Amino acid sequence: MSQVRTKHGIYGPDLDKPEASRQRELVSHIRQARERLTSNTGSSPTFDYEIMLIYASNQLGAPLFIPLFGTAVAIVLTIWVPISVALIWLSSILVSQGILMSLCRSFEKASVTDLDLKVWRSKLSSAEFFYAVTWASLALVKMPDHNPETYVFIFATLITILAIRTMLSGVLDPAIYIGTLPITIAIVATFLGIGGVIYYAMAGITIGAQFYFLLISRRLFDSAYTMLSFRAEKEVLISELEQVNALSDEARRRAETANISKSRFLATMSHELRTPLNAILGFSEVMKSEILGPHSSPKYAEYASDIHSSGEHLLNLINEILDLSRVEAGELELNEDAINLVGVVEDCVRLVELRATERGVSLVGQFEPQMPKLWSDERAVRQIALNLLSNAIKFTPNGGTITISVGWTEGGGQYLGVRDTGVGIPEEEIPQVLTSFGQGSHAQKIAEQGAGLGLPIVIGLVELHGGTFDIQSELREGTEIIITFPRKRVMKALPPVQETAPDTIRGAA
């Protein structure tokens, strides 16, 4: 669909956005409710899989840090315990992590359709629990003489592991509790068993840290769920946009086909109507002129004149419909030739000059001198100019002025402008005026007849030439329409051919 540029913007199709938004929200709520009913966790089943996938990715994202950290802790432990004890503890850490990593890697590679999320949730939770117990066993390692330094080291190590497990497992609800509570219980039980203000304080700090880490894990879960929700909404919107785009393309194709069929029908009917109409015009002209003798009643001459004027109006309307239908159906071929735009416009001004004088309207021409010729269809250019001038005369009151200008555009093309001091067009009526059979409120009030096809025909002919149609109008101030032809249609003058002197030719020979 073509868009016409005006002073107030480009007019195009409008969509009912609020209605579409309400329908999309309703469908989204129904889908979410259905998915919650079929989920084990109260969220979408698809989100359950995605959250477990994020959990597995987090575990596989730091495969070397935990073993290195555990190795460093085991080396420090050798200061207070035998090397064999430290190696046994480190081996349990590595084995438990290997089991967890293996399960996470298998979950990532498994097909979504073959996964039983409930079974996999249990497997991952069990591996997380075993991993937490191996780290918690550090608090149960027997230290010599209750050395405060050893227990401060154990406290710092396990608090660090609590923070790490919170960051890696916080998106999965069962895993965060199973993976941190054994460590917290081990620390608290050990320090309460030792007794003393410092150990009681460290036990309290551990309990507080546990609640804080659980709060962080809840925030991590909410963030992951929100991210997945936004991503799902984006995918739904993309799918809906693709569907709407496909429907829009199909509707456009059907509309174009229907428009072409309509235009062909109008062209056929116009040809069929013109034959009897020409006979009506001819016979009414004979009767009006009383060529075969005077009428017995003067009223007959009046009726014949009315019949003739009505027939002329109908013939003009049919011709306009025929022209418009040919343009819309793409059957109008331009008979292009080199024309003088100023000369063509001056001829059109002379044709409408008598009508303008009868209405008391002044015509003022502003033409650039010595403009090169334009490669275009002379008949189409004449029709453009006559339609614009006729409209301007029709809507300009007595004493008004119409300015016709022809000149250069900034891009090197040529333009034709018609500006009047008429009634103008309200802003909201401009799109209607530019459509086929569209008329503004002022056009419906005037006595002079019109079908509202003049400007659509002009737009169609201008588009065939590759030009542009611009309209600017203010109510009670007037209207200005500018037609531009592209630079490629302006013909450049060739340099004169240099004649070679006969002596020069003989000398060269």
KEKOLMAR-599284 format. One record per residue (C-alpha): x, y, z; residue in three letters. Coordinates in steps of 0.25 Angstrom, whole numbers, plus 5000, padded with zeros to 4 digits. Layout:
# KEKOLMAR-599284
XYZALA ...
//
This chain:
# KEKOLMAR-599284
500050005000MET 500650134996SER 500850245006GLN 500650395003VAL 501550495010ARG 500850615016THR 501250735025LYS 500650655037HIS 501450525034GLY 501250395026ILE 499850335026TYR 499850185027GLY 499050065033PRO 498750075048ASP 498649955058LEU 497749925070ASP 498849915080LYS 498049905093PRO 497149795088GLU 498349715083ALA 499049735096SER 497849685104ARG 497749565096GLN 499249535098ARG 499149555113GLU 497949455114LEU 498549345106VAL 499849365114SER 499049355128HIS 498349225123ILE 499649165118ARG 500349195131GLN 499149135140ALA 499149005131ARG 500648995133GLU 500649015148ARG 499548905149LEU 500448805142THR 501748845149SER 502348775162ASN 502948915167THR 501749005164GLY 502449065152SER 502549035138SER 503048895134PRO 503848965123THR 504449055134PHE 504748935143ASP 505648875132TYR 506249005129GLU 506549035144ILE 507148895146MET 508048925133LEU 508549055139ILE 508848975152TYR 509648875144ALA 510348985136SER 510749055149ASN 511448925154GLN 512148895141LEU 512649045140GLY 513649035151ALA 514248895150PRO 515648925155LEU 515449025166PHE 514748935177ILE 515848825175PRO 516948925176LEU 516348995188PHE 516148855194GLY 517548815192THR 518048945198ALA 517148915210VAL 517748775211ALA 519148825211ILE 518848925222VAL 518248805230LEU 519548725230THR 520048825240ILE 519148775251TRP 518748635246VAL 519448515239PRO 519548525224ILE 518748395222SER 517548465229VAL 517648585220ALA 517748495208LEU 516548415212ILE 515748545214TRP 516248605200LEU 515948475193SER 514548475198SER 514348625193ILE 514848585179LEU 514048465178VAL 512748535182SER 513048645173GLN 513348545162GLY 511948485164ILE 511248615164LEU 511948665151MET 511748535144SER 510248545147LEU 510148685142CYS 510848655129ARG 509948545127SER 508748635129PHE 509248735120GLU 509448635109LYS 508148565111ALA 506948585101SER 505848675107VAL 504748575103THR 505448455110ASP 505648535123LEU 504848495136ASP 505048625143LEU 504648565157LYS 505648455156VAL 506748545152TRP 506448645163ARG 506548535173SER 507848485166LYS 508448625167LEU 507948655181SER 508648525186SER 509948555179ALA 509848695185GLU 509648635199PHE 510748545198PHE 511648655194TYR 511248745205ALA 511448625215VAL 512848605210THR 513148755213TRP 512448755226ALA 513348635231SER 514448745232LEU 513848785245ALA 513848645250LEU 515348625248VAL 516048615262LYS 516948725265MET 518048725275PRO 517748795289ASP 516648875283HIS 517548975277ASN 516749105274PRO 517549125261GLU 517048995255THR 515549025258TYR 515649165253VAL 516249105240PHE 515149005239ILE 514149115242PHE 514649205231ALA 514849085221THR 513349035223LEU 512749175222ILE 513549195209THR 512949065204ILE 511549105209LEU 511649235200ALA 512149155188ILE 511049055189ARG 510049165190THR 510549225178MET 510649095170LEU 509349035175SER 508449145179GLY 507549135166VAL 507048995170LEU 506248995183ASP 506548855188PRO 507948855185ALA 508248985193ILE 507648925206TYR 508248795204ILE 509648845200GLY 509748945211THR 509048895224LEU 509948775226PRO 511148875227ILE 510448975236THR 509948865245ILE 511448805246ALA 512048945250ILE 510948975260VAL 511048835266ALA 512548835267THR 512648975273PHE 511448955283LEU 512148825287GLY 513448895290ILE 512849005298GLY 513349145301GLY 512949285297VAL 513749295285ILE 513149155279TYR 511749195283TYR 511949325275ALA 512449255263MET 511349155264ALA 510349275264GLY 511049335253ILE 510949205245THR 509449205247ILE 509249345243GLY 510149325231ALA 509249205227GLN 507949285227PHE 508649395219TYR 509149295209PHE 507749235208LEU 507249385205LEU 508249405194ILE 507849265188SER 506449315188ARG 506849435181ARG 507649355171LEU 506449265168PHE 505549385166ASP 506549445157SER 506649315149ALA 505149295148TYR 504949445144THR 506049425133MET 505349305128LEU 504049365128SER 504549485120PHE 505149395110ARG 503949315108ALA 503149435106GLU 504149485096LYS 504049355088GLU 502449355089VAL 502449505084LEU 503449465072ILE 502549345069SER 501349435069GLU 502049545061LEU 502349435050GLU 500949385050GLN 500349525049VAL 501349555038ASN 500949435030ALA 499549465032LEU 499749615028SER 500549565015ASP 499449475012GLU 498349585014ALA 499149675006ARG 499249584994ARG 497749554995ARG 497449704996ALA 498349734984GLU 497749624976THR 496349674979ALA 496749814976ASN 497249774962ILE 495949694960SER 495149814964LYS 495949904955SER 495849814943ARG 494349804945PHE 494249954946LEU 495049974933ALA 494149874926THR 492849934931MET 493350074927SER 493550034913HIS 492149964913GLU 491550094918LEU 492250194909ARG 491550134896THR 490150164900PRO 490550294907LEU 491150354894ASN 489850324888ALA 489150394899ILE 490050514898LEU 489950524883GLY 488450514882PHE 488250614894SER 489150714887GLU 488250704874VAL 487050724883MET 487650834891LYS 488150914878SER 486750884871GLU 487450844858ILE 486250764853LEU 485250874857GLY 484750954869PRO 484150884881HIS 482650894883SER 482950934898SER 484151014903PRO 484250924914LYS 484750814905TYR 485950894901ALA 486250914916GLU 486150764918TYR 487050734907ALA 488050824912SER 487950764926ASP 488150624919ILE 489350674912HIS 490050734924SER 489750614932SER 490250524921GLY 491550604921GLU 491750594936HIS 491550444935LEU 492450424923LEU 493550504931ASN 493350414943LEU 493450284935ILE 494750334928ASN 495250364942GLU 494850224947ILE 495450164935LEU 496850244937ASP 496850204952LEU 496550064949SER 497650054939ARG 498650114948VAL 498250024960GLU 498249894951ALA 499649934945GLY 499149934931GLU 499450084928LEU 500650094920GLU 501450224918LEU 501650274905ASN 502950344908GLU 503550454900ASP 504350584902ALA 503450694907ILE 503550834912ASN 502950834925LEU 502750994925VAL 502050984912GLY 501150874916VAL 500750944928VAL 500551074921GLU 499551004911ASP 498750954923CYS 498651094929VAL 498151144916ARG 497051034916LEU 496551064930VAL 496751214929GLU 495351244924LEU 494751164936ARG 495551234946ALA 495151374941THR 493751334942GLU 493951294956ARG 494751424959GLY 496051344962VAL 497351404958SER 498451314952LEU 499851344954VAL 501051274948GLY 502451254953GLN 503251184943PHE 504751164943GLU 505351204929PRO 506151114920GLN 505850984927MET 506350854920PRO 505250754914LYS 504650644923LEU 504550504919TRP 503150464922SER 501750444917ASP 501150574912GLU 499650524913ARG 499950484927ALA 500650614931VAL 499450694925ARG 498450614933GLN 499250634945ILE 499350784943ALA 497850794939LEU 497350714951ASN 498150804961LEU 497750934954LEU 496250894953SER 496250854968ASN 496950984972ALA 495851064964ILE 494750984970LYS 495151014984PHE 495651154983THR 494551264986PRO 494351394978ASN 495551484978GLY 496551374982GLY 497851344975THR 498451214970ILE 499951214968THR 500551114958ILE 502051094959SER 503051004951VAL 504550994955GLY 505650914960TRP 505750824972THR 506950814981GLU 507250684976GLY 507350734961GLY 505950684957GLY 504750774953GLN 503450804961TYR 502050854958LEU 501450934969GLY 499950984970VAL 499651074982ARG 498251134985ASP 497651224995THR 496351144996GLY 495651075008VAL 496750975011GLY 496650835017ILE 496550795032PRO 497650715036GLU 496850595040GLU 496150595026GLU 497450595018ILE 497550435017PRO 496150425013GLN 496350535002VAL 497450454996LEU 496650324995THR 495850274983SER 494450344984PHE 494850414997GLY 494350554999GLN 494550655010GLY 493450725017SER 493550855009HIS 493550774996ALA 492150715000GLN 491650855003LYS 491950924990ILE 490950914978ALA 491950874968GLU 491950724966GLN 493150634967GLY 493450484970ALA 494750504978GLY 495650434968LEU 496450544963GLY 497550534974LEU 497650384974PRO 497850384959ILE 498950494960VAL 499650404971ILE 499550284962GLY 500150364950LEU 501250424958VAL 501650284964GLU 501750234950LEU 502750344947HIS 503550304960GLY 503250444965GLY 502650494979THR 501350554983PHE 501350654995ASP 500150725000ILE 500150835011GLN 498850905015SER 498250995026GLU 496751015028LEU 496351145023ARG 497751175018GLU 497851095006GLY 498550975000THR 499850944993GLU 500150824985ILE 501550794979ILE 501850694969ILE 503350654967THR 503950574956PHE 505350504959PRO 506650554953ARG 506750434944LYS 505650484936ARG 506250624933VAL 506950614919MET 508350674918LYS 508650764906ALA 509750704896LEU 510850784892PRO 510850834877PRO 511450754867VAL 512750814862GLN 512850814847GLU 514250784841THR 514750874830ALA 515050814816PRO 516450864816ASP 516750794829THR 516150664824ILE 517050664811ARG 518250694819GLY 517950574828ALA 517750494816ALA 
//
